[in-house]
Amino acid sequence: MDEDLELARNYASFNLYNRDQNPPLLSLISSFLESKVEKNDNMLQESEETITIFHGSSPPSISIRNYVFRIFKYCGCTPSCLLLAVIYLDRFIQRTHCSLTSLNVHRLVLTSTIVAAKFIDNSYCNNAYYARVGGITNEELNELEISFLFTIDFRLLVDVQTFIDYFTMLEAEAKRLEP
């Protein structure tokens, strides 16, 4: 029981923020995604990658970190929504056997965040707004969302233990990446 209380305190501290600052959880998520993409980009130079609707022809000029912070800032989603998006992203990767790379991470992050916001947050924006924030067309975002949902079989419910496990994994990954 003490472990659960400690974990709840850790999550709360990573989730706390005021309007002038970004919550620390965003940095954990950004670092995790950047680490995965860098590793996969290096490995995939030597092999073929499964191409999906989420792949672009070249990496966007905005960094993963700035993109995550941009989505958070302009879309008004909660930090919990972004953690849920990471879980959905992992479900997508497991189902498609594709790797998270610089060619697909931005579209996947945007789409998984939108799906999470619509599922968990009390208020969310329309897809036309999300598309503008994400730098793609509304039509493309609609296609990405439908494809994403069918790929994960509309499995949006996440039990508490899974949520805790992912938060713990992000914390551990952040400690591993510390200099």
N, CA and C atoms as an extended XYZ file, in Angstrom:
537
Properties=species:S:1:pos:R:3:atomname:S:1:resname:S:1:resid:I:1 pbc="F F F"
N         0.817       -1.186        0.000 N   MET     1
C         0.000        0.000        0.000 CA  MET     1
C         0.868        1.260        0.000 C   MET     1
N         1.983        1.216        0.728 N   ASP     2
C         2.886        2.373        0.757 CA  ASP     2
C         3.467        2.649       -0.626 C   ASP     2
N         3.748        1.590       -1.398 N   GLU     3
C         4.258        1.756       -2.764 CA  GLU     3
C         3.240        2.482       -3.632 C   GLU     3
N         1.968        2.133       -3.482 N   ASP     4
C         0.912        2.785       -4.254 CA  ASP     4
C         0.813        4.266       -3.912 C   ASP     4
N         0.932        4.575       -2.635 N   LEU     5
C         0.876        5.964       -2.202 CA  LEU     5
C         2.065        6.746       -2.749 C   LEU     5
N         3.240        6.142       -2.722 N   GLU     6
C         4.440        6.795       -3.247 CA  GLU     6
C         4.306        7.019       -4.750 C   GLU     6
N         3.801        6.034       -5.457 N   LEU     7
C         3.599        6.171       -6.896 CA  LEU     7
C         2.591        7.282       -7.200 C   LEU     7
N         1.533        7.342       -6.431 N   ALA     8
C         0.535        8.398       -6.628 CA  ALA     8
C         1.157        9.771       -6.401 C   ALA     8
N         2.003        9.895       -5.408 N   ARG     9
C         2.683       11.172       -5.153 CA  ARG     9
C         3.617       11.523       -6.306 C   ARG     9
N         4.358       10.532       -6.791 N   ASN    10
C         5.257       10.775       -7.928 CA  ASN    10
C         4.463       11.221       -9.147 C   ASN    10
N         3.364       10.534       -9.439 N   TYR    11
C         2.560       10.897      -10.600 CA  TYR    11
C         2.014       12.311      -10.433 C   TYR    11
N         1.526       12.610       -9.243 N   ALA    12
C         0.972       13.950       -8.996 CA  ALA    12
C         2.038       15.021       -9.189 C   ALA    12
N         3.255       14.758       -8.733 N   SER    13
C         4.311       15.761       -8.873 CA  SER    13
C         4.701       15.950      -10.341 C   SER    13
N         4.635       14.905      -11.134 N   PHE    14
C         4.942       15.024      -12.557 CA  PHE    14
C         3.781       15.626      -13.333 C   PHE    14
N         2.620       15.642      -12.735 N   ASN    15
C         1.423       16.142      -13.392 CA  ASN    15
C         1.112       17.587      -13.006 C   ASN    15
N         1.743       18.081      -11.931 N   LEU    16
C         1.462       19.434      -11.463 CA  LEU    16
C         2.137       20.468      -12.348 C   LEU    16
N         1.451       21.567      -12.579 N   TYR    17
C         2.003       22.657      -13.358 CA  TYR    17
C         1.087       23.857      -13.226 C   TYR    17
N         1.620       24.999      -13.553 N   ASN    18
C         0.745       26.157      -13.663 CA  ASN    18
C         0.697       26.548      -15.136 C   ASN    18
N        -0.131       27.477      -15.487 N   ARG    19
C        -0.345       27.807      -16.902 CA  ARG    19
C         0.901       28.346      -17.595 C   ARG    19
N         1.871       28.832      -16.826 N   ASP    20
C         3.092       29.382      -17.410 CA  ASP    20
C         4.176       28.329      -17.624 C   ASP    20
N         3.948       27.122      -17.129 N   GLN    21
C         4.961       26.075      -17.229 CA  GLN    21
C         4.351       24.808      -17.810 C   GLN    21
N         5.214       23.988      -18.378 N   ASN    22
C         4.769       22.683      -18.856 CA  ASN    22
C         4.972       21.661      -17.745 C   ASN    22
N         4.067       20.683      -17.641 N   PRO    23
C         4.242       19.655      -16.617 CA  PRO    23
C         5.453       18.777      -16.931 C   PRO    23
N         6.168       18.356      -15.904 N   PRO    24
C         7.346       17.499      -16.124 CA  PRO    24
C         7.036       16.216      -16.891 C   PRO    24
N         5.796       15.736      -16.804 N   LEU    25
C         5.422       14.519      -17.524 CA  LEU    25
C         5.651       14.666      -19.026 C   LEU    25
N         5.485       15.872      -19.556 N   LEU    26
C         5.719       16.102      -20.981 CA  LEU    26
C         7.175       15.852      -21.350 C   LEU    26
N         8.080       16.249      -20.479 N   SER    27
C         9.504       16.001      -20.732 CA  SER    27
C         9.813       14.513      -20.697 C   SER    27
N         9.181       13.789      -19.775 N   LEU    28
C         9.378       12.332      -19.712 CA  LEU    28
C         8.924       11.683      -21.012 C   LEU    28
N         7.745       12.067      -21.472 N   ILE    29
C         7.188       11.489      -22.697 CA  ILE    29
C         8.053       11.858      -23.902 C   ILE    29
N         8.446       13.116      -23.981 N   SER    30
C         9.279       13.576      -25.099 CA  SER    30
C        10.604       12.841      -25.140 C   SER    30
N        11.249       12.724      -23.995 N   SER    31
C        12.545       12.028      -23.934 CA  SER    31
C        12.402       10.567      -24.335 C   SER    31
N        11.346        9.943      -23.872 N   PHE    32
C        11.085        8.546      -24.212 CA  PHE    32
C        10.915        8.383      -25.724 C   PHE    32
N        10.088        9.235      -26.323 N   LEU    33
C         9.844        9.144      -27.762 CA  LEU    33
C        11.114        9.440      -28.560 C   LEU    33
N        11.854       10.465      -28.165 N   GLU    34
C        13.106       10.803      -28.856 CA  GLU    34
C        14.097        9.652      -28.803 C   GLU    34
N        14.186        9.010      -27.640 N   SER    35
C        15.099        7.875      -27.481 CA  SER    35
C        14.711        6.718      -28.408 C   SER    35
N        13.417        6.400      -28.445 N   LYS    36
C        12.933        5.310      -29.310 CA  LYS    36
C        13.187        5.616      -30.786 C   LYS    36
N        12.887        6.837      -31.198 N   VAL    37
C        13.052        7.213      -32.604 CA  VAL    37
C        14.525        7.176      -32.997 C   VAL    37
N        15.389        7.700      -32.157 N   GLU    38
C        16.823        7.693      -32.473 CA  GLU    38
C        17.338        6.265      -32.622 C   GLU    38
N        16.953        5.410      -31.698 N   LYS    39
C        17.375        3.999      -31.748 CA  LYS    39
C        16.846        3.326      -33.020 C   LYS    39
N        15.570        3.525      -33.316 N   ASN    40
C        14.963        2.883      -34.479 CA  ASN    40
C        15.499        3.435      -35.794 C   ASN    40
N        15.712        4.743      -35.860 N   ASP    41
C        16.270        5.334      -37.085 CA  ASP    41
C        17.647        4.753      -37.386 C   ASP    41
N        18.464        4.578      -36.357 N   ASN    42
C        19.806        4.008      -36.546 CA  ASN    42
C        19.736        2.555      -36.975 C   ASN    42
N        18.820        1.789      -36.389 N   MET    43
C        18.695        0.368      -36.737 CA  MET    43
C        18.109        0.177      -38.129 C   MET    43
N        17.155        1.020      -38.494 N   LEU    44
C        16.428        0.829      -39.749 CA  LEU    44
C        17.190        1.279      -40.978 C   LEU    44
N        18.310        1.953      -40.794 N   GLN    45
C        19.111        2.333      -41.952 CA  GLN    45
C        19.624        1.093      -42.668 C   GLN    45
N        19.718        0.008      -41.929 N   GLU    46
C        20.261       -1.233      -42.493 CA  GLU    46
C        19.175       -2.205      -42.957 C   GLU    46
N        17.908       -1.920      -42.655 N   SER    47
C        16.858       -2.865      -43.018 CA  SER    47
C        15.637       -2.131      -43.563 C   SER    47
N        14.679       -2.889      -43.995 N   GLU    48
C        13.439       -2.331      -44.542 CA  GLU    48
C        12.462       -2.060      -43.412 C   GLU    48
N        11.702       -0.983      -43.556 N   GLU    49
C        10.696       -0.602      -42.572 CA  GLU    49
C         9.317       -0.833      -43.164 C   GLU    49
N         8.385       -1.292      -42.336 N   THR    50
C         7.000       -1.415      -42.740 CA  THR    50
C         6.425       -0.012      -42.895 C   THR    50
N         5.940        0.308      -44.078 N   ILE    51
C         5.402        1.637      -44.356 CA  ILE    51
C         3.902        1.633      -44.063 C   ILE    51
N         3.454        2.659      -43.344 N   THR    52
C         2.042        2.802      -43.010 CA  THR    52
C         1.542        4.152      -43.509 C   THR    52
N         0.261        4.388      -43.354 N   ILE    53
C        -0.350        5.657      -43.719 CA  ILE    53
C         0.242        6.812      -42.896 C   ILE    53
N         0.892        6.487      -41.789 N   PHE    54
C         1.444        7.497      -40.886 CA  PHE    54
C         2.834        7.979      -41.305 C   PHE    54
N         3.438        7.327      -42.274 N   HIS    55
C         4.776        7.704      -42.716 CA  HIS    55
C         4.752        8.902      -43.662 C   HIS    55
N         5.650        9.833      -43.409 N   GLY    56
C         5.847       10.956      -44.304 CA  GLY    56
C         7.028       10.670      -45.214 C   GLY    56
N         7.223       11.507      -46.209 N   SER    57
C         8.342       11.304      -47.130 CA  SER    57
C         9.656       11.810      -46.545 C   SER    57
N         9.563       12.733      -45.597 N   SER    58
C        10.756       13.231      -44.906 CA  SER    58
C        10.356       13.659      -43.497 C   SER    58
N        11.306       13.674      -42.568 N   PRO    59
C        10.977       14.075      -41.195 CA  PRO    59
C        10.574       15.548      -41.132 C   PRO    59
N         9.580       15.869      -40.318 N   PRO    60
C         9.202       17.278      -40.142 CA  PRO    60
C        10.357       18.070      -39.515 C   PRO    60
N        10.349       19.368      -39.714 N   SER    61
C        11.438       20.198      -39.188 CA  SER    61
C        11.307       20.437      -37.684 C   SER    61
N        10.125       20.243      -37.111 N   ILE    62
C         9.924       20.461      -35.678 CA  ILE    62
C        10.374       19.217      -34.905 C   ILE    62
N        11.080       19.434      -33.807 N   SER    63
C        11.546       18.310      -32.993 CA  SER    63
C        10.365       17.610      -32.324 C   SER    63
N        10.593       16.391      -31.906 N   ILE    64
C         9.549       15.640      -31.208 CA  ILE    64
C         9.149       16.381      -29.939 C   ILE    64
N        10.126       16.843      -29.187 N   ARG    65
C         9.863       17.577      -27.943 CA  ARG    65
C         8.991       18.806      -28.203 C   ARG    65
N         9.366       19.607      -29.173 N   ASN    66
C         8.590       20.812      -29.473 CA  ASN    66
C         7.193       20.471      -29.978 C   ASN    66
N         7.076       19.373      -30.696 N   TYR    67
C         5.775       18.948      -31.212 CA  TYR    67
C         4.849       18.533      -30.068 C   TYR    67
N         5.373       17.742      -29.134 N   VAL    68
C         4.582       17.318      -27.973 CA  VAL    68
C         4.148       18.537      -27.167 C   VAL    68
N         5.080       19.463      -26.938 N   PHE    69
C         4.757       20.672      -26.177 CA  PHE    69
C         3.739       21.534      -26.940 C   PHE    69
N         3.860       21.579      -28.256 N   ARG    70
C         2.908       22.346      -29.082 CA  ARG    70
C         1.501       21.760      -28.966 C   ARG    70
N         1.402       20.453      -29.075 N   ILE    71
C         0.095       19.794      -28.950 CA  ILE    71
C        -0.502       20.096      -27.576 C   ILE    71
N         0.313       19.971      -26.539 N   PHE    72
C        -0.166       20.235      -25.190 CA  PHE    72
C        -0.635       21.685      -25.050 C   PHE    72
N         0.162       22.598      -25.553 N   LYS    73
C        -0.142       24.028      -25.404 CA  LYS    73
C        -1.411       24.437      -26.147 C   LYS    73
N        -1.534       24.021      -27.392 N   TYR    74
C        -2.631       24.508      -28.217 CA  TYR    74
C        -3.881       23.635      -28.193 C   TYR    74
N        -3.745       22.394      -27.818 N   CYS    75
C        -4.906       21.507      -27.830 CA  CYS    75
C        -5.578       21.398      -26.466 C   CYS    75
N        -4.916       21.878      -25.433 N   GLY    76
C        -5.532       21.893      -24.110 CA  GLY    76
C        -5.768       20.527      -23.499 C   GLY    76
N        -5.038       19.529      -23.956 N   CYS    77
C        -5.215       18.198      -23.377 CA  CYS    77
C        -4.470       18.107      -22.041 C   CYS    77
N        -4.885       17.178      -21.235 N   THR    78
C        -4.275       17.003      -19.920 CA  THR    78
C        -3.007       16.157      -20.031 C   THR    78
N        -2.123       16.250      -19.049 N   PRO    79
C        -0.952       15.353      -19.044 CA  PRO    79
C        -1.362       13.880      -19.042 C   PRO    79
N        -2.432       13.542      -18.334 N   SER    80
C        -2.916       12.156      -18.328 CA  SER    80
C        -3.302       11.712      -19.730 C   SER    80
N        -3.857       12.616      -20.503 N   CYS    81
C        -4.212       12.327      -21.889 CA  CYS    81
C        -2.961       11.951      -22.687 C   CYS    81
N        -1.876       12.677      -22.473 N   LEU    82
C        -0.640       12.380      -23.207 CA  LEU    82
C        -0.040       11.041      -22.794 C   LEU    82
N        -0.171       10.686      -21.518 N   LEU    83
C         0.295        9.369      -21.086 CA  LEU    83
C        -0.571        8.278      -21.712 C   LEU    83
N        -1.859        8.511      -21.761 N   LEU    84
C        -2.766        7.570      -22.414 CA  LEU    84
C        -2.420        7.438      -23.899 C   LEU    84
N        -2.042        8.546      -24.525 N   ALA    85
C        -1.638        8.519      -25.936 CA  ALA    85
C        -0.417        7.626      -26.141 C   ALA    85
N         0.518        7.639      -25.197 N   VAL    86
C         1.697        6.765      -25.282 CA  VAL    86
C         1.265        5.300      -25.224 C   VAL    86
N         0.303        4.999      -24.375 N   ILE    87
C        -0.201        3.624      -24.272 CA  ILE    87
C        -0.852        3.209      -25.590 C   ILE    87
N        -1.674        4.079      -26.149 N   TYR    88
C        -2.304        3.785      -27.438 CA  TYR    88
C        -1.258        3.623      -28.540 C   TYR    88
N        -0.260        4.458      -28.505 N   LEU    89
C         0.831        4.390      -29.481 CA  LEU    89
C         1.521        3.031      -29.409 C   LEU    89
N         1.758        2.566      -28.203 N   ASP    90
C         2.382        1.257      -28.019 CA  ASP    90
C         1.480        0.142      -28.547 C   ASP    90
N         0.197        0.257      -28.322 N   ARG    91
C        -0.746       -0.740      -28.848 CA  ARG    91
C        -0.702       -0.770      -30.376 C   ARG    91
N        -0.608        0.412      -30.975 N   PHE    92
C        -0.520        0.509      -32.430 CA  PHE    92
C         0.752       -0.169      -32.938 C   PHE    92
N         1.867        0.125      -32.312 N   ILE    93
C         3.161       -0.445      -32.716 CA  ILE    93
C         3.130       -1.971      -32.601 C   ILE    93
N         2.555       -2.467      -31.516 N   GLN    94
C         2.474       -3.916      -31.322 CA  GLN    94
C         1.612       -4.583      -32.392 C   GLN    94
N         0.544       -3.922      -32.801 N   ARG    95
C        -0.362       -4.512      -33.799 CA  ARG    95
C         0.201       -4.462      -35.215 C   ARG    95
N         0.949       -3.407      -35.526 N   THR    96
C         1.438       -3.228      -36.897 CA  THR    96
C         2.852       -3.746      -37.091 C   THR    96
N         3.566       -3.938      -36.008 N   HIS    97
C         4.973       -4.348      -36.050 CA  HIS    97
C         5.843       -3.337      -36.790 C   HIS    97
N         5.378       -2.099      -36.853 N   CYS    98
C         6.228       -1.060      -37.430 CA  CYS    98
C         7.015       -0.416      -36.289 C   CYS    98
N         8.020        0.317      -36.635 N   SER    99
C         8.855        0.980      -35.636 CA  SER    99
C         8.525        2.460      -35.599 C   SER    99
N         8.709        3.041      -34.449 N   LEU   100
C         8.535        4.480      -34.287 CA  LEU   100
C         9.776        5.155      -34.853 C   LEU   100
N         9.611        5.932      -35.921 N   THR   101
C        10.753        6.564      -36.588 CA  THR   101
C        10.493        8.054      -36.794 C   THR   101
N        11.498        8.738      -37.269 N   SER   102
C        11.359       10.170      -37.541 CA  SER   102
C        10.359       10.440      -38.664 C   SER   102
N        10.031        9.420      -39.448 N   LEU   103
C         9.075        9.595      -40.549 CA  LEU   103
C         7.628        9.423      -40.127 C   LEU   103
N         7.380        8.785      -38.964 N   ASN   104
C         5.994        8.539      -38.559 CA  ASN   104
C         5.631        9.045      -37.165 C   ASN   104
N         6.612        9.403      -36.360 N   VAL   105
C         6.334        9.733      -34.957 CA  VAL   105
C         5.402       10.922      -34.794 C   VAL   105
N         5.553       11.954      -35.592 N   HIS   106
C         4.721       13.144      -35.428 CA  HIS   106
C         3.250       12.831      -35.701 C   HIS   106
N         2.967       12.145      -36.785 N   ARG   107
C         1.583       11.805      -37.112 CA  ARG   107
C         0.994       10.834      -36.093 C   ARG   107
N         1.813        9.902      -35.628 N   LEU   108
C         1.323        8.951      -34.630 CA  LEU   108
C         1.053        9.631      -33.290 C   LEU   108
N         1.927       10.535      -32.885 N   VAL   109
C         1.719       11.255      -31.623 CA  VAL   109
C         0.456       12.113      -31.715 C   VAL   109
N         0.301       12.830      -32.804 N   LEU   110
C        -0.880       13.667      -32.984 CA  LEU   110
C        -2.151       12.821      -32.940 C   LEU   110
N        -2.163       11.753      -33.694 N   THR   111
C        -3.366       10.916      -33.779 CA  THR   111
C        -3.673       10.237      -32.457 C   THR   111
N        -2.674        9.659      -31.818 N   SER   112
C        -2.933        8.980      -30.541 CA  SER   112
C        -3.379        9.971      -29.476 C   SER   112
N        -2.862       11.188      -29.518 N   THR   113
C        -3.268       12.214      -28.550 CA  THR   113
C        -4.712       12.643      -28.774 C   THR   113
N        -5.096       12.787      -30.021 N   ILE   114
C        -6.478       13.171      -30.333 CA  ILE   114
C        -7.450       12.086      -29.881 C   ILE   114
N        -7.103       10.843      -30.167 N   VAL   115
C        -7.950        9.726      -29.745 CA  VAL   115
C        -8.048        9.708      -28.216 C   VAL   115
N        -6.941        9.907      -27.535 N   ALA   116
C        -6.936        9.916      -26.063 CA  ALA   116
C        -7.753       11.089      -25.523 C   ALA   116
N        -7.601       12.268      -26.130 N   ALA   117
C        -8.338       13.448      -25.667 CA  ALA   117
C        -9.846       13.225      -25.793 C   ALA   117
N       -10.252       12.645      -26.892 N   LYS   118
C       -11.674       12.403      -27.107 CA  LYS   118
C       -12.216       11.364      -26.128 C   LYS   118
N       -11.348       10.472      -25.678 N   PHE   119
C       -11.783        9.419      -24.775 CA  PHE   119
C       -11.750        9.849      -23.311 C   PHE   119
N       -10.724       10.605      -22.908 N   ILE   120
C       -10.520       10.857      -21.478 CA  ILE   120
C       -10.797       12.288      -21.027 C   ILE   120
N       -10.529       13.264      -21.872 N   ASP   121
C       -10.664       14.655      -21.445 CA  ASP   121
C       -12.119       15.116      -21.504 C   ASP   121
N       -12.463       16.022      -20.616 N   ASN   122
C       -13.830       16.532      -20.553 CA  ASN   122
C       -14.175       17.407      -21.749 C   ASN   122
N       -13.179       18.066      -22.306 N   SER   123
C       -13.420       18.876      -23.491 CA  SER   123
C       -12.277       18.665      -24.471 C   SER   123
N       -12.597       18.758      -25.732 N   TYR   124
C       -11.593       18.593      -26.775 CA  TYR   124
C       -12.027       19.404      -27.984 C   TYR   124
N       -11.101       19.582      -28.891 N   CYS   125
C       -11.343       20.407      -30.079 CA  CYS   125
C       -11.814       19.535      -31.240 C   CYS   125
N       -12.198       20.179      -32.326 N   ASN   126
C       -12.568       19.408      -33.509 CA  ASN   126
C       -11.305       19.063      -34.315 C   ASN   126
N       -11.441       18.131      -35.234 N   ASN   127
C       -10.283       17.661      -35.988 CA  ASN   127
C        -9.659       18.737      -36.874 C   ASN   127
N       -10.461       19.662      -37.358 N   ALA   128
C        -9.905       20.732      -38.196 CA  ALA   128
C        -8.899       21.553      -37.384 C   ALA   128
N        -9.225       21.822      -36.128 N   TYR   129
C        -8.313       22.573      -35.263 CA  TYR   129
C        -7.058       21.753      -34.975 C   TYR   129
N        -7.250       20.475      -34.580 N   TYR   130
C        -6.103       19.598      -34.305 CA  TYR   130
C        -5.192       19.498      -35.528 C   TYR   130
N        -5.784       19.417      -36.708 N   ALA   131
C        -4.995       19.307      -37.942 CA  ALA   131
C        -4.124       20.543      -38.135 C   ALA   131
N        -4.684       21.724      -37.897 N   ARG   132
C        -3.895       22.966      -38.010 CA  ARG   132
C        -2.740       22.960      -37.015 C   ARG   132
N        -3.019       22.558      -35.780 N   VAL   133
C        -1.969       22.494      -34.757 CA  VAL   133
C        -0.893       21.497      -35.172 C   VAL   133
N        -1.324       20.366      -35.738 N   GLY   134
C        -0.396       19.305      -36.116 CA  GLY   134
C         0.305       19.498      -37.441 C   GLY   134
N        -0.131       20.478      -38.229 N   GLY   135
C         0.529       20.762      -39.493 CA  GLY   135
C         0.147       19.847      -40.638 C   GLY   135
N        -1.057       19.268      -40.566 N   ILE   136
C        -1.535       18.416      -41.654 CA  ILE   136
C        -2.943       18.866      -42.022 C   ILE   136
N        -3.497       18.293      -43.080 N   THR   137
C        -4.857       18.677      -43.476 CA  THR   137
C        -5.881       17.936      -42.617 C   THR   137
N        -7.071       18.496      -42.575 N   ASN   138
C        -8.158       17.864      -41.836 CA  ASN   138
C        -8.499       16.499      -42.434 C   ASN   138
N        -8.505       16.419      -43.761 N   GLU   139
C        -8.808       15.152      -44.429 CA  GLU   139
C        -7.786       14.078      -44.046 C   GLU   139
N        -6.509       14.459      -44.032 N   GLU   140
C        -5.474       13.494      -43.657 CA  GLU   140
C        -5.653       13.052      -42.214 C   GLU   140
N        -5.930       13.992      -41.328 N   LEU   141
C        -6.120       13.641      -39.922 CA  LEU   141
C        -7.310       12.705      -39.741 C   LEU   141
N        -8.392       12.964      -40.453 N   ASN   142
C        -9.556       12.067      -40.368 CA  ASN   142
C        -9.183       10.651      -40.784 C   ASN   142
N        -8.421       10.517      -41.861 N   GLU   143
C        -7.971        9.197      -42.320 CA  GLU   143
C        -7.060        8.537      -41.299 C   GLU   143
N        -6.150        9.321      -40.721 N   LEU   144
C        -5.227        8.782      -39.719 CA  LEU   144
C        -5.982        8.289      -38.487 C   LEU   144
N        -6.953        9.064      -38.048 N   GLU   145
C        -7.717        8.687      -36.863 CA  GLU   145
C        -8.492        7.386      -37.087 C   GLU   145
N        -9.143        7.276      -38.215 N   ILE   146
C        -9.906        6.060      -38.523 CA  ILE   146
C        -8.977        4.856      -38.613 C   ILE   146
N        -7.870        5.011      -39.321 N   SER   147
C        -6.904        3.924      -39.454 CA  SER   147
C        -6.356        3.511      -38.090 C   SER   147
N        -6.018        4.499      -37.269 N   PHE   148
C        -5.466        4.230      -35.934 CA  PHE   148
C        -6.473        3.441      -35.090 C   PHE   148
N        -7.717        3.911      -35.062 N   LEU   149
C        -8.735        3.248      -34.242 CA  LEU   149
C        -8.989        1.813      -34.691 C   LEU   149
N        -9.076        1.581      -35.995 N   PHE   150
C        -9.284        0.218      -36.473 CA  PHE   150
C        -8.065       -0.658      -36.170 C   PHE   150
N        -6.873       -0.088      -36.270 N   THR   151
C        -5.665       -0.867      -36.001 CA  THR   151
C        -5.606       -1.339      -34.557 C   THR   151
N        -6.013       -0.481      -33.626 N   ILE   152
C        -5.988       -0.896      -32.217 CA  ILE   152
C        -7.322       -1.517      -31.789 C   ILE   152
N        -8.161       -1.840      -32.762 N   ASP   153
C        -9.468       -2.470      -32.511 CA  ASP   153
C       -10.326       -1.666      -31.541 C   ASP   153
N       -10.205       -0.356      -31.588 N   PHE   154
C       -10.983        0.533      -30.735 CA  PHE   154
C       -10.779        0.218      -29.246 C   PHE   154
N        -9.642       -0.377      -28.914 N   ARG   155
C        -9.321       -0.714      -27.513 CA  ARG   155
C        -8.807        0.540      -26.811 C   ARG   155
N        -9.710        1.324      -26.282 N   LEU   156
C        -9.360        2.605      -25.674 CA  LEU   156
C        -9.326        2.546      -24.151 C   LEU   156
N       -10.021        1.599      -23.576 N   LEU   157
C       -10.047        1.486      -22.124 CA  LEU   157
C        -8.686        0.996      -21.622 C   LEU   157
N        -8.157        1.680      -20.634 N   VAL   158
C        -6.871        1.318      -20.029 CA  VAL   158
C        -7.099        1.144      -18.541 C   VAL   158
N        -6.751       -0.022      -18.018 N   ASP   159
C        -6.957       -0.227      -16.587 CA  ASP   159
C        -5.899        0.537      -15.791 C   ASP   159
N        -6.174        0.734      -14.526 N   VAL   160
C        -5.314        1.545      -13.659 CA  VAL   160
C        -3.898        0.978      -13.604 C   VAL   160
N        -3.779       -0.340      -13.514 N   GLN   161
C        -2.447       -0.939      -13.403 CA  GLN   161
C        -1.607       -0.682      -14.656 C   GLN   161
N        -2.217       -0.735      -15.820 N   THR   162
C        -1.495       -0.446      -17.059 CA  THR   162
C        -1.033        1.005      -17.079 C   THR   162
N        -1.908        1.898      -16.654 N   PHE   163
C        -1.557        3.315      -16.583 CA  PHE   163
C        -0.369        3.512      -15.651 C   PHE   163
N        -0.410        2.882      -14.497 N   ILE   164
C         0.691        2.968      -13.522 CA  ILE   164
C         1.960        2.373      -14.111 C   ILE   164
N         1.845        1.238      -14.770 N   ASP   165
C         3.017        0.577      -15.360 CA  ASP   165
C         3.706        1.479      -16.386 C   ASP   165
N         2.934        2.149      -17.205 N   TYR   166
C         3.530        3.034      -18.214 CA  TYR   166
C         4.175        4.255      -17.575 C   TYR   166
N         3.535        4.791      -16.550 N   PHE   167
C         4.143        5.926      -15.856 CA  PHE   167
C         5.459        5.494      -15.211 C   PHE   167
N         5.465        4.338      -14.583 N   THR   168
C         6.675        3.810      -13.945 CA  THR   168
C         7.765        3.571      -14.989 C   THR   168
N         7.378        3.049      -16.141 N   MET   169
C         8.333        2.815      -17.227 CA  MET   169
C         8.946        4.135      -17.705 C   MET   169
N         8.123        5.172      -17.840 N   LEU   170
C         8.640        6.474      -18.261 CA  LEU   170
C         9.606        7.050      -17.228 C   LEU   170
N         9.272        6.885      -15.968 N   GLU   171
C        10.179        7.344      -14.898 CA  GLU   171
C        11.510        6.611      -14.971 C   GLU   171
N        11.463        5.302      -15.125 N   ALA   172
C        12.683        4.496      -15.200 CA  ALA   172
C        13.506        4.869      -16.434 C   ALA   172
N        12.839        5.081      -17.549 N   GLU   173
C        13.526        5.466      -18.780 CA  GLU   173
C        14.197        6.816      -18.619 C   GLU   173
N        13.537        7.746      -17.938 N   ALA   174
C        14.125        9.063      -17.714 CA  ALA   174
C        15.380        8.965      -16.839 C   ALA   174
N        15.325        8.110      -15.845 N   LYS   175
C        16.500        7.926      -14.971 CA  LYS   175
C        17.644        7.282      -15.758 C   LYS   175
N        17.302        6.369      -16.648 N   ARG   176
C        18.318        5.695      -17.457 CA  ARG   176
C        19.000        6.690      -18.410 C   ARG   176
N        18.221        7.654      -18.905 N   LEU   177
C        18.746        8.608      -19.870 CA  LEU   177
C        19.492        9.779      -19.226 C   LEU   177
N        19.376        9.911      -17.901 N   GLU   178
C        20.075       11.020      -17.221 CA  GLU   178
C        21.582       10.876      -17.394 C   GLU   178
N        22.260       12.022      -17.594 N   PRO   179
C        23.721       11.954      -17.757 CA  PRO   179
C        24.443       11.603      -16.467 C   PRO   179
